[in-house]
Amino acid sequence: MKILICLKQVPAKDSPPRIHGDSTWIREDDLSYEINEPDSYALEEALQLKEKHGGEVVVCSVGPARVQQVIREALAKGADRAIHIEDNSRSKADSLFTARIMAEAVRPESFDLILTGLQSDDLGLGQTGVILAELLGMPHATIIMEVQVPDGHLSGQFKVKRELEGGWFQWVEIPLPALLTIQSGINKPRYATLKGIKAARTKEIRHLTTEQLQLKPTDILEGQRLRRVYVPTKTKKTEFLEGSPQEVATKLVERLQREVRLL
């Protein structure tokens, strides 16, 4: 079985973002980076499936050269090889753009199972996985909390547990090939061992560009554009209610009902 893991490199949680002077994006050179936390749970789930049922785990990531940091980390944890789609544009903020170039890169390999994190820590859109499934013509299920393999072997059809609203869950049978978006907390991600770190140095990383994928400009057209990135400003407004005590009380109750909606 061939399992693909889609990884995203995101700014570290303790790395304060600073905005470009033109307010179009954050200053990426000032940040430190790490694996997107939800994706680390997807990687661990893939590694556990491989250990139980055999197969191959392949990592795919889109971004500039620095993305190899998270790719190497995934290889050190146990992934077998990786695909790095090199892209230095800010179009990576667009889920449709990312899904389209990933679809072209992985389609020839005919993966049996594709796992992604539920959403990214930086933008939190939760769209790339389901768009990728649609482009590849795969059935998909989201917010997965458990993967259950009937008869101890992963083939044909399997069951997944989805998290719904209000503390409810849903069991769904889904055929292979399929794509799942994994919820954080489904497992406990492992640390890379010294042996794994050494082994990662010799594992294959296939480098691709949008030109090598022979994508036309219309194929990777941005579906979303960021007009401006800014820090929300805090403002205060004080208003004095005038009149007799009874009139002031009446006005205050009306404000609490209509504007604040506390009553």
C-alpha positions as semicolon CSV with decimal commas, in nm:
position;residue;x (nm);y (nm);z (nm)
1;M;0,000;0,000;0,000
2;K;0,122;0,348;-0,093
3;I;0,031;0,623;0,154
4;L;0,089;0,991;0,079
5;I;0,124;1,253;0,352
6;C;0,078;1,620;0,265
7;L;0,293;1,836;0,493
8;K;0,300;2,211;0,527
9;Q;0,575;2,419;0,681
10;V;0,431;2,697;0,898
11;P;0,579;2,970;1,119
12;A;0,668;2,844;1,466
13;K;0,419;2,934;1,736
14;D;0,677;3,138;1,929
15;S;0,792;3,328;1,619
16;P;0,627;3,675;1,614
17;P;0,516;3,775;1,262
18;R;0,604;4,116;1,119
19;I;0,419;4,263;0,825
20;H;0,583;4,383;0,502
21;G;0,587;4,757;0,442
22;D;0,342;4,715;0,153
23;S;0,100;4,519;0,380
24;T;0,076;4,230;0,133
25;W;0,221;3,952;0,352
26;I;0,437;3,884;0,654
27;R;0,817;3,910;0,648
28;E;0,909;3,545;0,609
29;D;1,284;3,593;0,655
30;D;1,224;3,702;1,015
31;L;1,049;3,378;1,116
32;S;1,147;3,031;1,229
33;Y;0,949;2,737;1,092
34;E;0,815;2,396;1,190
35;I;0,583;2,116;1,072
36;N;0,218;2,214;1,077
37;E;0,091;2,046;1,395
38;P;-0,223;1,883;1,245
39;D;-0,003;1,736;0,969
40;S;0,222;1,573;1,229
41;Y;-0,079;1,369;1,347
42;A;-0,149;1,265;0,987
43;L;0,214;1,157;0,950
44;E;0,200;0,951;1,269
45;E;-0,123;0,783;1,157
46;A;0,038;0,688;0,826
47;L;0,346;0,547;0,999
48;Q;0,129;0,338;1,231
49;L;-0,072;0,202;0,936
50;K;0,252;0,111;0,761
51;E;0,385;-0,066;1,072
52;K;0,065;-0,267;1,111
53;H;-0,017;-0,345;0,748
54;G;0,300;-0,280;0,546
55;G;0,350;-0,048;0,253
56;E;0,528;0,278;0,177
57;V;0,487;0,628;0,323
58;V;0,566;0,921;0,093
59;V;0,579;1,285;0,201
60;C;0,477;1,573;-0,028
61;S;0,529;1,942;0,048
62;V;0,504;2,267;-0,148
63;G;0,728;2,568;-0,086
64;P;1,077;2,717;-0,116
65;A;1,405;2,544;-0,030
66;R;1,352;2,586;0,346
67;V;1,062;2,335;0,325
68;Q;1,324;2,058;0,315
69;Q;1,363;2,109;0,690
70;V;1,020;1,958;0,761
71;I;1,063;1,700;0,486
72;R;1,383;1,573;0,649
73;E;1,210;1,564;0,984
74;A;0,932;1,347;0,840
75;L;1,188;1,116;0,678
76;A;1,371;1,087;1,010
77;K;1,049;0,980;1,179
78;G;1,003;0,695;0,934
79;A;0,869;0,814;0,598
80;D;1,033;0,632;0,305
81;R;1,079;0,911;0,050
82;A;0,955;1,260;-0,034
83;I;0,834;1,488;-0,312
84;H;0,927;1,856;-0,287
85;I;0,738;2,090;-0,520
86;E;0,949;2,405;-0,527
87;D;0,751;2,728;-0,531
88;N;0,870;3,068;-0,411
89;S;0,557;3,269;-0,486
90;R;0,306;3,391;-0,234
91;S;0,038;3,191;-0,416
92;K;0,094;2,923;-0,151
93;A;-0,163;3,111;0,056
94;D;-0,425;2,988;-0,193
95;S;-0,560;2,638;-0,119
96;L;-0,671;2,589;-0,480
97;F;-0,324;2,672;-0,613
98;T;-0,156;2,431;-0,372
99;A;-0,402;2,149;-0,440
100;R;-0,369;2,184;-0,818
101;I;0,007;2,154;-0,832
102;M;0,008;1,871;-0,576
103;A;-0,254;1,684;-0,779
104;E;-0,036;1,698;-1,090
105;A;0,271;1,586;-0,896
106;V;0,115;1,283;-0,725
107;R;-0,141;1,167;-0,984
108;P;0,104;0,942;-1,176
109;E;0,186;0,742;-0,861
110;S;-0,172;0,627;-0,794
111;F;-0,161;0,640;-0,415
112;D;-0,398;0,413;-0,224
113;L;-0,444;0,651;0,068
114;I;-0,373;1,023;0,111
115;L;-0,365;1,183;0,456
116;T;-0,356;1,553;0,540
117;G;-0,396;1,751;0,858
118;L;-0,740;1,897;0,916
119;Q;-0,613;2,253;0,867
120;S;-0,299;2,464;0,884
121;D;-0,185;2,652;1,192
122;D;-0,115;2,971;0,997
123;L;-0,424;3,023;0,779
124;G;-0,658;2,756;0,916
125;L;-0,868;2,728;0,599
126;G;-0,907;2,348;0,604
127;Q;-0,957;2,339;0,224
128;T;-0,648;2,191;0,059
129;G;-0,722;1,827;0,145
130;V;-1,078;1,821;0,016
131;I;-0,988;2,016;-0,300
132;L;-0,706;1,769;-0,367
133;A;-0,950;1,479;-0,329
134;E;-1,185;1,638;-0,581
135;L;-0,907;1,701;-0,833
136;L;-0,789;1,339;-0,804
137;G;-1,143;1,200;-0,819
138;M;-1,111;1,034;-0,477
139;P;-1,374;0,982;-0,208
140;H;-1,280;1,167;0,108
141;A;-1,377;1,202;0,473
142;T;-1,290;1,488;0,708
143;I;-1,213;1,539;1,080
144;I;-1,101;1,178;1,127
145;M;-1,056;1,059;1,486
146;E;-0,992;0,688;1,421
147;V;-0,910;0,455;1,133
148;Q;-1,039;0,101;1,173
149;V;-0,913;-0,174;0,942
150;P;-1,141;-0,479;0,908
151;D;-0,979;-0,824;0,920
152;G;-0,640;-0,672;0,991
153;H;-0,558;-0,575;0,635
154;L;-0,609;-0,242;0,459
155;S;-0,765;-0,317;0,121
156;G;-1,089;-0,249;-0,058
157;Q;-1,285;-0,073;0,215
158;F;-1,228;0,045;0,571
159;K;-1,405;0,241;0,845
160;V;-1,326;0,583;0,984
161;K;-1,463;0,774;1,281
162;R;-1,553;1,139;1,215
163;E;-1,595;1,410;1,475
164;L;-1,919;1,607;1,439
165;E;-2,055;1,908;1,627
166;G;-2,183;1,897;1,981
167;G;-1,971;1,602;2,090
168;W;-2,122;1,361;1,836
169;F;-1,926;1,113;1,622
170;Q;-2,001;0,929;1,299
171;W;-1,865;0,600;1,162
172;V;-1,828;0,594;0,785
173;E;-1,723;0,317;0,547
174;I;-1,504;0,446;0,267
175;P;-1,346;0,263;-0,030
176;L;-0,986;0,286;-0,144
177;P;-0,826;0,488;-0,288
178;A;-0,935;0,768;-0,055
179;L;-0,825;1,089;0,113
180;L;-0,866;1,162;0,485
181;T;-0,814;1,486;0,677
182;I;-0,688;1,395;1,024
183;Q;-0,800;1,567;1,344
184;S;-0,536;1,667;1,598
185;G;-0,524;1,434;1,897
186;I;-0,595;1,113;1,704
187;N;-0,258;0,977;1,822
188;K;0,068;1,078;1,988
189;P;0,328;1,188;1,729
190;R;0,668;1,027;1,774
191;Y;1,008;1,191;1,797
192;A;1,279;1,124;1,543
193;T;1,546;0,885;1,670
194;L;1,919;0,928;1,610
195;K;1,908;0,625;1,381
196;G;1,618;0,779;1,190
197;I;1,798;1,112;1,153
198;K;2,102;0,939;1,004
199;A;1,886;0,729;0,771
200;A;1,700;1,038;0,647
201;R;2,020;1,171;0,488
202;T;2,016;0,895;0,228
203;K;1,643;0,885;0,155
204;E;1,517;1,013;-0,179
205;I;1,371;1,363;-0,213
206;R;1,230;1,419;-0,560
207;H;1,237;1,786;-0,660
208;L;0,974;1,924;-0,896
209;T;0,878;2,269;-1,026
210;T;0,557;2,395;-1,184
211;E;0,746;2,409;-1,515
212;Q;0,837;2,039;-1,491
213;L;0,475;1,957;-1,416
214;Q;0,388;2,128;-1,748
215;L;0,112;2,330;-1,593
216;K;-0,035;2,614;-1,793
217;P;-0,080;2,953;-1,624
218;T;-0,458;2,900;-1,640
219;D;-0,418;2,569;-1,453
220;I;-0,264;2,738;-1,149
221;L;-0,457;3,063;-1,160
222;E;-0,509;3,205;-0,813
223;G;-0,862;3,163;-0,685
224;Q;-0,796;3,395;-0,392
225;R;-0,609;3,720;-0,350
226;L;-0,498;3,891;-0,032
227;R;-0,567;4,263;-0,053
228;R;-0,406;4,366;0,274
229;V;-0,256;4,209;0,584
230;Y;-0,273;4,419;0,899
231;V;-0,289;4,407;1,276
232;P;-0,638;4,488;1,407
233;T;-0,654;4,825;1,576
234;K;-0,812;4,867;1,916
235;T;-1,046;5,162;1,958
236;K;-1,246;5,288;2,253
237;K;-1,565;5,490;2,246
238;T;-1,732;5,647;2,547
239;E;-2,086;5,778;2,530
240;F;-2,270;5,958;2,810
241;L;-2,644;5,903;2,841
242;E;-2,826;6,220;2,936
243;G;-3,165;6,282;3,095
244;S;-3,342;6,197;3,412
245;P;-3,247;5,879;3,600
246;Q;-3,556;5,706;3,457
247;E;-3,474;5,815;3,101
248;V;-3,110;5,709;3,136
249;A;-3,217;5,368;3,271
250;T;-3,458;5,320;2,979
251;K;-3,190;5,412;2,723
252;L;-2,938;5,180;2,891
253;V;-3,178;4,885;2,882
254;E;-3,249;4,950;2,513
255;R;-2,876;4,957;2,431
256;L;-2,814;4,635;2,621
257;Q;-3,098;4,466;2,432
258;R;-3,037;4,590;2,078
259;E;-2,662;4,653;2,058
260;V;-2,491;4,446;2,325
261;R;-2,765;4,176;2,325
262;L;-2,719;4,093;2,690
263;L;-3,087;4,109;2,779
